[in-house]
Amino acid sequence: MNSSIVRYILGHVLKIEAALMVIPVIVGVIYREKAISAFLITIALCAVCGILMTIKKPANTVFYLKEGCITTALSWILMSIFGCLPFFISREIPSFTDALFETISGFTTTGASILSEVEGLSQSIMFWRCFTHWIGGMGVLVFLLAVIPLTGGSNINLMKAESPGPSVGKLVPKIRYTARILYIIYFGMTVLQTILLLFGGMTFLDALNTAMGTAGTGGFGIRNDSFTSFSPYIQWVVTIFMILFGVNFNAYYLIVLRQFKKAVKVEEVRCYFGIILAATAIIFVNIYRSVGTVELTLRQSMFQVASIITTTGFSSVDFDMWPSLSKSVLVVLMFVGACAGSTGGGIKVSRFIIVIKTIFREIQSYIHPKSVKVIKTEGKPVDSETCRSVSIYFITFMMIFTASLLLISIEGKDIVTNFTAVAATINNIGPGLSAVGPTQNFGSYSDFSKYVLMFDMLAGRLELFPLIILFTPSVWKDLVTKKVSERKMRRIRRG
């Protein structure tokens, strides 16, 4: 393993995090808050560590998928540890475990919170809390590839390890330009939503915080009741943008190139919108009698469907009070998730498309044993390697889900709370049902359970395997063996 390039990239990540923390410092200066000192201390620590790790540029800058996965997993862990320091040092979240939980939830765009009172946070801390969603939505390593030239021709391995979905490719020949295009689209949509929210009467900072939470499909609200007390206009704007940020960004690139027919024909996007319409219709019919008006029923139904399928986690109503059918639909949507290549979490629509087509192919093989059925998406055949990786993903997902559910069940909470808590964290949703419902939080869990759920949040955001590889003994054994061999060679040369 090329440990020098891993160290070098991690150093750049810390320097980027230090630079990004300057923005909440500016917010703190404007509002004259004491939390500024907490950010300045953290910036200094990030900068010093980052500089020390990047002083010596590695001679070998080539890294393979293994290095990409390890770098990605370590980057997110380091970002979270340093990112939680402003919460902890300022004492606005006095427990380190709680501060780390909140930060990992932010960066992984989960939105699961341990806070019962968010309106009491200082403006700079509130901004940083929402800003972590925006940073984590597209990914800090994608940002790194956009601004820092990394040579070696293997940058795609970083993007593959961090970007959500079963496949990641280039929009343009160079990965650096692909990363820039993604961030330009991401930034532009965030700005557009901020402007529309300003028309709804929001202050600039509230509009920006809300837009960043929506863009990253995160879910940290700026009010204790999330979006219940906001106007219908604001709720509709957020609903529309939650849905838009759940779309594969490749489709937006095709739209920018005016290739509208290709964008419309993307199978995953069409299925994604079909699921939203079907789920909204079921919930609308199920809750209409209790709500009373068509507009309000439609708004509440579509808002929650958009929020859950895109894994944003905002709430405009206490959906834990809805009938069982509506809650069941939302739980199913937790697992479906948004499109691959979007900022949303979950298993992803594309994986479900491949799995369903694989099942139908198997059924056909039983009926017609001699027939050869090729699985296709968007008119192109899906290779056996992709089908295999999707199947392995589902198996691994269920194993981690089951293990996590058993571990947090030790506390004795009810099955609905535990099941939806794991579902909400590993799928990067935010709220679950019962004791972790939209009006509740995760603060009642023990530190042990919180670390289990933190693992789930990271595993879900990083598509499971980068984090699993980090905990694989053989990886570190190879690294130790390599270091020992290098030392022996140095001794031989000296002798």
C-alpha positions in Angstrom: 0.0 0.0 0.0 1.2 3.5 -0.9 1.0 5.0 2.6 2.8 8.2 1.6 0.1 9.3 -0.8 -2.6 8.4 1.8 -0.8 10.6 4.3 -0.4 13.4 1.7 -4.1 13.4 0.7 -5.2 13.4 4.3 -3.1 16.4 5.0 -4.8 18.3 2.2 -8.2 17.3 3.5 -7.3 18.8 6.9 -6.1 22.0 5.3 -9.3 22.2 3.3 -11.3 21.7 6.5 -9.3 24.5 8.1 -10.1 26.8 5.2 -13.8 25.9 5.3 -14.0 26.8 9.0 -13.1 30.4 8.2 -16.7 30.9 7.0 -18.4 30.1 10.3 -15.7 32.4 11.9 -16.9 35.2 9.7 -20.5 34.4 10.8 -19.4 34.5 14.4 -17.7 37.9 13.9 -20.8 39.4 12.4 -22.9 38.2 15.3 -20.1 38.9 17.9 -20.2 35.4 19.4 -17.9 33.6 21.8 -17.8 30.5 19.7 -15.2 32.1 17.4 -12.4 31.0 19.7 -13.5 27.4 19.4 -13.3 27.6 15.6 -9.9 29.4 15.7 -8.4 26.7 17.9 -9.7 24.0 15.6 -8.5 25.9 12.5 -5.0 26.1 14.0 -5.0 22.3 14.8 -6.2 21.4 11.3 -3.7 23.7 9.6 -0.7 22.6 11.6 -1.5 18.9 11.2 -2.3 19.4 7.5 1.0 21.3 6.8 3.1 18.7 8.6 1.4 15.9 6.6 2.0 17.6 3.2 5.5 19.1 3.7 7.0 16.1 2.0 5.4 15.2 -1.3 5.5 11.5 -2.0 7.7 10.2 -4.8 5.1 7.7 -5.9 1.7 9.4 -6.5 -0.1 6.4 -8.0 -2.8 4.9 -5.8 -5.1 2.0 -6.6 -8.7 1.3 -5.4 -7.4 0.0 -2.0 -5.6 3.2 -1.3 -8.6 5.1 -2.5 -10.9 3.3 -0.1 -8.6 3.7 2.9 -8.0 7.4 2.1 -11.7 8.0 1.8 -12.6 6.2 5.1 -9.8 7.9 7.0 -10.6 11.3 5.5 -14.2 11.1 6.7 -13.2 10.0 10.2 -10.5 12.7 10.5 -12.9 15.3 9.2 -15.5 14.3 11.8 -13.0 14.2 14.7 -11.7 17.7 13.9 -15.1 19.0 12.8 -16.7 18.1 16.2 -14.2 20.2 18.1 -16.0 23.6 17.7 -19.2 22.0 19.2 -17.2 20.4 22.1 -14.8 23.3 22.8 -17.6 25.9 22.8 -19.5 23.6 25.2 -22.6 24.0 23.1 -22.5 20.2 22.9 -20.6 19.4 26.1 -20.2 15.6 25.5 -17.5 14.6 23.0 -19.4 11.5 21.9 -22.5 13.7 21.3 -20.5 16.3 19.4 -18.9 13.5 17.3 -22.3 12.0 16.6 -23.7 15.3 15.5 -20.7 16.0 13.3 -20.7 12.5 11.6 -24.4 12.9 11.1 -23.7 16.2 9.4 -20.9 15.2 7.1 -22.6 11.9 6.1 -25.8 14.0 5.4 -27.8 11.8 7.8 -29.4 14.5 10.0 -29.9 12.3 13.0 -29.5 14.6 16.0 -28.9 14.3 19.7 -30.1 17.9 20.3 -33.6 18.6 21.6 -33.1 22.4 21.4 -31.5 23.6 18.2 -32.8 27.2 18.3 -30.6 27.9 21.2 -27.4 27.3 19.2 -25.2 30.3 18.3 -25.4 31.4 14.7 -21.8 30.3 13.9 -22.4 26.9 15.4 -25.7 26.6 13.6 -24.1 27.5 10.3 -21.2 25.0 10.8 -23.8 22.3 11.6 -25.7 22.9 8.4 -22.5 23.6 6.4 -21.3 20.0 7.2 -24.3 18.8 5.2 -23.2 20.8 2.2 -19.6 19.7 2.4 -20.5 16.0 2.8 -23.2 16.1 0.2 -20.9 16.1 -2.8 -17.9 14.9 -0.9 -14.7 16.5 0.3 -12.5 14.3 -1.9 -14.5 15.3 -5.0 -13.8 18.9 -3.9 -10.1 18.0 -3.4 -9.9 16.6 -7.0 -11.6 19.8 -8.3 -9.1 22.2 -6.8 -5.8 20.3 -6.3 -4.1 18.5 -9.2 -3.2 14.9 -8.2 -1.1 13.2 -10.8 -0.8 9.5 -11.4 -3.8 8.8 -13.6 -5.7 6.9 -10.8 -7.8 9.8 -9.4 -10.9 7.9 -10.4 -10.3 5.5 -7.5 -10.9 8.3 -5.0 -14.1 9.3 -6.7 -15.3 5.7 -6.9 -14.6 5.2 -3.2 -16.5 8.4 -2.2 -19.3 8.9 -4.7 -22.6 7.1 -4.0 -23.9 4.5 -6.4 -23.0 1.2 -8.0 -20.9 2.9 -10.8 -18.9 6.0 -11.2 -17.6 7.4 -14.4 -16.2 10.5 -16.0 -18.4 13.2 -17.5 -15.4 14.5 -19.4 -11.9 12.9 -20.1 -10.2 14.4 -17.0 -11.4 13.6 -13.5 -10.5 17.1 -12.3 -12.9 18.7 -14.8 -15.6 16.2 -13.9 -15.3 17.1 -10.3 -15.5 20.8 -11.2 -18.6 20.3 -13.3 -20.3 18.4 -10.4 -19.5 21.2 -8.0 -20.6 24.0 -10.4 -24.0 22.3 -10.8 -24.2 21.7 -7.0 -23.3 25.3 -6.1 -25.6 26.7 -8.7 -28.6 24.8 -7.5 -27.8 25.8 -3.9 -27.7 29.4 -4.8 -31.0 29.2 -6.8 -32.8 27.6 -3.8 -31.4 30.2 -1.4 -32.8 33.0 -3.6 -36.2 31.3 -3.8 -36.3 30.9 0.0 -35.5 34.6 0.4 -38.6 35.4 -1.6 -40.5 33.4 1.0 -39.5 35.8 3.8 -36.5 33.9 5.3 -33.4 35.8 6.5 -30.3 35.3 4.3 -28.6 33.0 6.9 -31.7 30.9 7.5 -32.2 30.6 3.7 -28.6 29.6 3.2 -28.6 27.1 6.1 -31.8 25.5 4.7 -30.5 25.4 1.2 -27.3 23.7 2.4 -29.3 21.1 4.3 -31.4 20.4 1.3 -28.5 20.4 -1.2 -26.7 17.8 0.8 -30.0 16.0 1.5 -29.0 16.2 5.1 -31.9 17.2 7.3 -30.5 19.4 10.1 -33.4 21.9 10.7 -33.0 25.4 12.0 -36.1 25.1 14.1 -37.1 22.7 16.8 -40.2 21.6 14.7 -38.1 21.3 11.5 -40.5 22.7 8.8 -43.9 22.4 10.5 -44.1 26.2 11.3 -42.8 27.4 7.9 -45.2 28.8 5.2 -46.6 26.5 2.5 -44.5 28.4 -0.1 -41.2 27.5 1.7 -42.4 23.9 2.2 -43.1 23.6 -1.5 -39.7 25.1 -2.5 -37.9 22.7 -0.2 -40.0 19.7 -1.5 -39.1 20.5 -5.1 -35.4 20.9 -4.4 -35.2 17.8 -2.2 -36.5 15.9 -5.2 -34.1 17.7 -7.6 -31.0 16.9 -5.4 -32.0 13.3 -5.4 -31.5 13.1 -9.2 -28.3 11.7 -10.7 -26.1 14.7 -11.5 -25.2 13.1 -14.8 -28.7 14.0 -16.0 -28.1 17.6 -15.1 -24.9 17.6 -17.1 -26.8 16.3 -20.1 -29.4 19.1 -19.6 -26.5 21.6 -19.5 -25.3 20.2 -22.9 -28.9 20.5 -24.1 -29.1 16.8 -24.6 -32.7 16.7 -23.2 -33.7 13.5 -24.8 -30.8 11.6 -23.3 -31.6 13.2 -19.9 -35.2 12.2 -20.0 -34.4 8.6 -21.1 -32.2 7.9 -18.0 -34.0 4.8 -16.7 -33.1 5.3 -13.0 -34.4 8.9 -13.0 -37.7 7.8 -14.6 -38.1 5.1 -11.9 -37.2 7.5 -9.2 -40.0 9.9 -10.2 -42.4 7.0 -10.6 -41.7 5.8 -7.1 -42.2 9.3 -5.7 -45.6 9.7 -7.5 -46.8 6.2 -6.4 -45.8 6.7 -2.8 -47.3 10.2 -2.7 -50.6 8.9 -4.1 -50.8 6.0 -1.5 -50.1 8.3 1.4 -52.5 11.0 0.1 -55.4 8.5 -0.1 -54.4 7.1 3.3 -54.3 10.4 5.3 -56.8 12.5 3.4 -59.7 12.0 5.8 -57.6 13.0 8.8 -56.1 16.1 7.2 -59.2 17.4 5.4 -58.0 19.6 2.5 -56.5 18.6 -0.8 -53.6 21.1 -0.8 -52.5 20.4 2.7 -52.7 16.6 2.2 -50.8 16.8 -1.0 -48.1 19.1 0.5 -47.6 16.9 3.6 -47.6 13.7 1.5 -45.1 14.9 -1.1 -42.9 16.7 1.4 -42.4 13.5 3.5 -42.0 11.2 0.5 -39.4 13.6 -1.0 -37.7 13.9 2.4 -37.4 10.2 3.0 -36.6 8.9 -0.4 -33.9 11.5 -0.9 -32.8 10.7 2.7 -33.0 14.4 3.6 -34.9 13.8 6.8 -36.8 17.1 7.1 -40.3 16.9 8.5 -43.4 19.1 8.0 -45.6 17.0 10.2 -45.3 14.4 12.9 -45.6 11.4 10.5 -45.2 9.0 13.4 -48.9 9.8 14.0 -49.9 8.7 10.5 -51.7 5.4 9.8 -49.6 2.2 9.6 -49.8 2.0 5.8 -48.3 5.5 5.4 -45.5 4.8 7.9 -44.8 1.5 6.2 -44.4 3.3 2.8 -42.0 5.7 4.4 -39.9 2.9 5.9 -39.7 1.2 2.5 -38.6 4.4 1.0 -35.8 4.6 3.6 -34.2 1.6 2.0 -34.8 2.6 -1.6 -33.1 5.9 -1.4 -32.3 8.3 -4.2 -30.4 8.0 -7.5 -26.8 6.9 -7.8 -24.6 9.9 -8.4 -26.9 12.2 -6.4 -26.3 13.6 -2.9 -29.0 11.2 -1.5 -28.4 8.1 0.5 -30.1 4.7 0.8 -29.4 1.6 -1.3 -30.1 3.6 -4.5 -32.8 3.1 -7.2 -30.3 1.8 -9.7 -29.4 -1.2 -7.5 -33.1 -2.1 -7.1 -33.5 -1.9 -10.8 -30.6 -4.3 -11.4 -31.8 -6.7 -8.6 -35.4 -6.8 -9.9 -34.2 -7.5 -13.5 -31.9 -10.2 -12.1 -34.9 -11.8 -10.3 -37.0 -11.7 -13.5 -34.0 -13.2 -15.5 -33.8 -16.1 -13.0 -37.6 -16.7 -13.3 -37.3 -16.8 -17.1 -34.4 -19.3 -16.8 -36.7 -21.6 -14.9 -39.5 -21.3 -17.5 -37.2 -21.3 -20.5 -34.0 -23.1 -19.5 -32.3 -22.7 -22.9 -33.0 -19.0 -23.3 -30.3 -16.4 -22.8 -31.6 -13.3 -21.1 -29.3 -10.3 -21.0 -30.0 -7.6 -18.3 -30.0 -4.1 -19.8 -30.3 -0.6 -18.4 -30.9 2.3 -20.7 -30.5 -0.1 -23.6 -27.0 -1.2 -22.6 -26.2 -4.6 -21.3 -25.2 -4.9 -17.6 -22.0 -6.9 -17.2 -21.9 -9.9 -14.8 -19.3 -8.0 -12.6 -21.9 -5.2 -11.9 -24.6 -7.7 -11.1 -22.2 -9.6 -8.7 -21.2 -6.4 -6.9 -24.8 -5.3 -6.5 -25.7 -8.7 -5.0 -22.7 -8.6 -2.6 -23.7 -5.1 -1.6 -27.2 -6.2 -0.6 -25.8 -9.2 1.4 -23.2 -7.0 3.2 -25.8 -4.3 3.9 -28.2 -6.8 5.5 -25.3 -8.3 7.6 -24.3 -4.9 8.9 -27.9 -3.9 9.5 -28.6 -7.1 11.4 -25.5 -6.8 13.5 -26.2 -3.2 14.4 -29.8 -3.9 15.3 -28.7 -6.7 17.7 -26.0 -4.5 19.3 -28.2 -1.5 20.0 -31.1 -3.8 21.2 -29.0 -4.6 24.3 -30.4 -1.4 25.8 -33.9 -2.7 25.8 -35.7 -0.2 23.6 -38.7 -1.3 21.6 -38.2 -3.0 18.2 -39.7 -0.1 16.2 -37.3 2.4 17.7 -34.2 0.2 17.2 -35.2 -1.0 13.7 -35.9 2.5 12.4 -32.9 4.0 14.2 -30.5 1.6 12.3 -32.5 2.1 9.1 -32.3 5.9 9.5 -28.6 5.9 10.1 -27.3 3.3 7.7 -29.5 4.9 5.0 -28.5 8.4 6.1 -32.1 9.4 6.6 -32.2 11.1 10.0 -35.5 10.6 11.8 -37.1 7.2 12.4 -40.2 6.2 14.3 -41.3 5.9 17.9 -38.5 7.2 20.3 -36.4 8.4 17.3 -39.4 9.9 15.4 -39.5 13.4 13.8 -40.3 15.1 17.2 -37.7 13.0 19.1 -33.9 12.6 18.8 -31.1 10.0 19.4 -29.9 11.6 22.7 -31.5 8.8 24.8 -29.2 6.1 23.4 -26.0 5.1 25.4 -22.6 6.1 24.1 -22.0 2.5 23.0 -25.1 2.5 20.8 -24.2 6.0 19.5 -20.8 4.6 18.3 -22.6 1.7 16.6 -24.9 4.2 14.8 -22.0 6.4 13.9 -20.4 3.4 12.2 -23.6 2.9 10.3 -23.8 6.5 9.2 -20.2 6.3 7.8 -20.7 2.9 6.3 -24.0 4.1 4.6 -22.4 7.2 3.2 -19.3 5.5 1.9 -21.2 2.6 0.4 -20.0 0.1 3.0 -16.8 -1.2 1.6 -14.3 1.6 2.1 -15.1 1.5 5.8 -15.0 -2.3 5.9 -11.6 -2.3 4.2 -10.3 0.1 6.8 -11.0 -2.5 9.5 -9.5 -5.4 7.5 -6.4 -6.8 9.3 -4.7 -7.9 6.1 -4.5 -4.3 4.9 -2.6 -3.2 7.9 -0.5 -6.4 7.9 0.6 -5.6 4.4 1.5 -2.1 5.4 3.6 -3.3 8.4 5.4 -5.9 6.2 6.2 -3.2 3.7 7.6 -0.8 6.3 9.7 -3.6 7.8 11.0 -4.5 4.3 11.9 -0.8 3.6 13.8 -0.6 6.8 15.8 -3.7 6.0 16.7 -2.4 2.6 17.9 0.9 4.2 20.1 -1.0 6.6 21.6 -3.1 3.8 22.3 0.1 1.8 23.9 1.7 4.8 26.0 -1.4 5.6 
